[in-house]
Amino acid sequence: MCLILFSLHHHRGFPLIIAANRDERYERRSAALGFWPDAPQVAGGRDLEAGGTWLGITREGRWAALTNYRQPGSYRTDARSRGRLVSDYLVGAMTPEQYLASIEPGAHDYNGFNLLVGDLDAVHYLSNRDGGARAIDPGVHGVSNHLLNTPWPKVSLGRKYLERLPTNSPGSIIASLLERLRDATRPADAELPDADIGPDRNRALSPPFIAADHYGTRASTVIVVTEQGEVSIQERRFGPFAKPLGEGTLHFELARGHLPASSELQHPP
């Protein structure tokens, strides 16, 4: 299971904040946060088996992120790689709306997914287990392995935390959100999602941070963009049983002509 929390024009001075945990099998090869050698405008980690990614942002402020949709018994080995849905948007030039319109007819060629594509002014969402692409209102949102804003405990609690987050500086935002993403507290059984995966596995996958032997949280990443167009990213990487494997940071300014629109507070906390 994965977790993506993001705020769009919610915090004054910070038009975009993203906090995400990537959960995956530990043996799946991936590259750490960095600018891609074959697409140097793109910053993010990378799946080295299929070439896609789970989260990235460009020097022009285009960003995208993806989670898998949990649906036991539906996995197809012949499906196309979901991570390419993210990377294809990042290296392309379509608007978020145009991009989702282009992939929606073939969305069922993939296993279940939730896809967010945006820039610093708007974000659009598509799941191939839901009713179609749509624009997302400014505010604070979250998605795990069900539909956008489904009130699973890790999503609901994460959204509340992000809504009330003090925004003194990019550094303080990143530190606070990385600490939140490290939360391995399991909710009470009565609060667990209704999932056909057995009670023990349901409990194990329920916290924001998952620490196990073969599968768990591989990376925690926070992206903060200021209204001046300054981008700060920090990633922490983990191995089995949450063993720290290192961390990386990137700081850059958006390309000229791609500054965000006014980050006037849309939804006061």
VENWO-V191191 format. One record per residue. N is the residue number from 1. SS is DSSP state (alpha for helix, beta for strand, coil for the rest). PHI is phi in radians with two decimals (none if undefined). BURIAL is + if it has 16 or more other ideal C-beta (glycine too) atoms within 10 Angstrom, else -. Layout:
<<N/SS/PHI/BURIAL> <N/SS/PHI/BURIAL>>
This chain:
<<1/coil/none/+> <2/coil/-2.16/+> <3/beta/-2.54/+> <4/beta/-2.24/+> <5/beta/-2.05/+> <6/beta/-2.63/+> <7/beta/-2.12/+> <8/beta/-2.12/+> <9/beta/0.91/+> <10/beta/-1.81/+> <11/beta/-1.72/+> <12/coil/-1.01/-> <13/coil/1.58/-> <14/beta/-2.32/+> <15/beta/-1.12/+> <16/beta/-2.52/+> <17/beta/-2.35/+> <18/beta/-2.25/+> <19/beta/-2.27/+> <20/beta/-2.54/+> <21/beta/-1.92/+> <22/beta/-1.78/+> <23/beta/-1.85/+> <24/beta/-2.85/+> <25/beta/-1.09/-> <26/coil/-1.19/+> <27/coil/-1.38/-> <28/coil/-1.27/-> <29/coil/-1.28/-> <30/beta/-2.62/+> <31/beta/-1.75/-> <32/beta/-1.28/-> <33/beta/-0.88/+> <34/beta/3.06/+> <35/beta/-1.40/-> <36/beta/-1.32/+> <37/coil/-1.04/-> <38/coil/-1.63/-> <39/beta/-2.64/-> <40/beta/-1.16/-> <41/beta/-1.47/-> <42/beta/-1.79/+> <43/beta/-2.01/+> <44/beta/2.87/+> <45/beta/-1.35/+> <46/beta/-2.70/+> <47/beta/-1.35/+> <48/coil/-1.53/-> <49/coil/-1.63/-> <50/coil/-2.13/-> <51/coil/1.53/-> <52/coil/-1.60/+> <53/coil/-2.69/+> <54/coil/-1.84/+> <55/beta/-2.85/+> <56/beta/-2.85/+> <57/beta/-2.52/+> <58/beta/-1.88/+> <59/coil/-1.17/+> <60/coil/-1.64/+> <61/coil/1.54/+> <62/coil/-1.29/+> <63/beta/-2.48/+> <64/beta/-2.70/+> <65/beta/-2.68/+> <66/beta/-2.57/+> <67/beta/-2.18/+> <68/beta/-1.36/+> <69/coil/-1.69/+> <70/coil/-1.40/+> <71/coil/-2.62/-> <72/coil/-0.92/-> <73/coil/1.52/-> <74/coil/-1.81/-> <75/coil/-1.17/-> <76/coil/-2.02/-> <77/coil/-1.27/-> <78/coil/-1.64/-> <79/coil/-1.27/-> <80/beta/-1.28/-> <81/coil/-1.23/-> <82/coil/-1.21/+> <83/alpha/-1.08/+> <84/alpha/-1.23/+> <85/alpha/-1.07/+> <86/alpha/-1.34/+> <87/alpha/-1.14/+> <88/alpha/-1.13/+> <89/alpha/-1.20/+> <90/alpha/-1.11/+> <91/alpha/-1.55/-> <92/coil/-1.64/-> <93/coil/-2.24/-> <94/coil/-1.19/-> <95/coil/-1.19/-> <96/alpha/-0.94/+> <97/alpha/-1.13/-> <98/alpha/-1.11/-> <99/alpha/-1.12/+> <100/alpha/-1.15/+> <101/alpha/-1.09/-> <102/alpha/-1.30/-> <103/alpha/-1.69/+> <104/alpha/-1.04/-> <105/coil/-1.05/-> <106/coil/-1.86/-> <107/alpha/-1.09/+> <108/alpha/-1.45/-> <109/alpha/-1.34/-> <110/beta/-1.95/+> <111/coil/-1.15/+> <112/coil/-0.98/+> <113/beta/-2.57/+> <114/beta/-2.11/+> <115/beta/-2.13/+> <116/beta/-1.98/+> <117/beta/-2.28/+> <118/beta/-2.83/+> <119/coil/-2.34/+> <120/coil/-1.50/+> <121/coil/-1.99/+> <122/coil/-2.69/+> <123/beta/-2.45/+> <124/beta/-2.13/+> <125/beta/-2.31/+> <126/beta/-2.50/+> <127/beta/-2.19/+> <128/coil/-1.49/+> <129/coil/-2.12/+> <130/coil/-2.41/+> <131/coil/-1.51/-> <132/coil/2.20/-> <133/coil/-1.20/+> <134/beta/-2.76/-> <135/beta/-1.37/-> <136/beta/-1.87/+> <137/coil/-1.17/-> <138/coil/-0.97/+> <139/beta/2.44/-> <140/beta/-1.99/+> <141/beta/-2.37/+> <142/beta/-2.72/+> <143/beta/-2.61/+> <144/coil/-2.04/+> <145/coil/-1.96/+> <146/coil/-2.28/+> <147/coil/-1.26/-> <148/coil/-0.93/+> <149/coil/1.13/+> <150/coil/-1.04/-> <151/coil/-1.39/-> <152/coil/-1.17/+> <153/alpha/-0.92/+> <154/alpha/-1.14/+> <155/alpha/-1.35/+> <156/alpha/-1.10/-> <157/alpha/-1.18/+> <158/alpha/-1.14/+> <159/alpha/-1.11/+> <160/alpha/-1.09/-> <161/alpha/-1.10/+> <162/alpha/-1.20/+> <163/alpha/-1.02/+> <164/coil/-1.74/-> <165/coil/-1.11/+> <166/coil/-1.13/-> <167/coil/-2.13/+> <168/coil/-1.32/-> <169/coil/-2.87/-> <170/alpha/-0.97/+> <171/alpha/-1.11/-> <172/alpha/-1.22/-> <173/alpha/-1.09/+> <174/alpha/-1.08/+> <175/alpha/-1.08/-> <176/alpha/-1.13/+> <177/alpha/-1.30/+> <178/alpha/-1.10/+> <179/alpha/-1.14/-> <180/alpha/-1.13/+> <181/alpha/-1.15/+> <182/coil/-1.48/+> <183/coil/-1.22/-> <184/coil/-1.84/-> <185/coil/-1.19/-> <186/coil/-1.57/+> <187/coil/-1.20/+> <188/coil/-1.09/-> <189/alpha/-0.97/-> <190/alpha/-1.16/-> <191/alpha/-1.73/-> <192/coil/-1.20/+> <193/coil/-1.06/+> <194/coil/-1.39/-> <195/coil/-2.37/+> <196/coil/-1.59/-> <197/coil/-2.24/-> <198/coil/1.55/-> <199/alpha/-1.10/-> <200/alpha/-1.15/-> <201/alpha/-1.20/-> <202/alpha/-1.05/+> <203/alpha/-1.12/-> <204/alpha/-1.10/+> <205/coil/-1.63/+> <206/coil/-1.41/+> <207/coil/-1.35/+> <208/coil/-1.04/+> <209/coil/-1.97/+> <210/coil/-1.99/+> <211/coil/-2.13/+> <212/coil/-2.60/-> <213/coil/-1.58/-> <214/coil/-1.85/-> <215/beta/-2.52/+> <216/beta/3.08/+> <217/beta/-1.27/+> <218/beta/-1.57/+> <219/beta/-2.63/+> <220/beta/-2.00/+> <221/beta/-2.34/+> <222/beta/-2.20/+> <223/beta/-2.11/+> <224/beta/-2.23/+> <225/beta/-2.10/+> <226/coil/-1.60/+> <227/coil/-1.21/+> <228/coil/-1.48/-> <229/coil/1.50/+> <230/beta/-1.61/-> <231/beta/-1.98/+> <232/beta/-2.16/+> <233/beta/-2.31/+> <234/beta/-2.35/+> <235/beta/-2.24/+> <236/beta/-2.02/+> <237/beta/-2.01/+> <238/beta/-2.39/+> <239/coil/-1.93/-> <240/alpha/-0.94/-> <241/alpha/0.96/-> <242/alpha/1.16/-> <243/coil/-1.14/-> <244/beta/-1.12/-> <245/beta/-2.02/-> <246/beta/2.21/-> <247/beta/-2.61/+> <248/beta/-2.49/-> <249/beta/-2.34/-> <250/beta/-2.36/+> <251/beta/-2.36/-> <252/beta/-2.72/-> <253/beta/-1.82/-> <254/coil/-1.09/+> <255/coil/-1.02/-> <256/coil/-0.97/-> <257/coil/1.60/-> <258/coil/-2.16/-> <259/coil/-1.20/+> <260/coil/-1.20/+> <261/coil/-1.15/-> <262/coil/-0.87/-> <263/coil/-1.59/+> <264/coil/-0.89/-> <265/coil/-1.06/-> <266/coil/-1.64/-> <267/coil/-2.29/-> <268/coil/-1.01/-> <269/coil/-1.22/->>
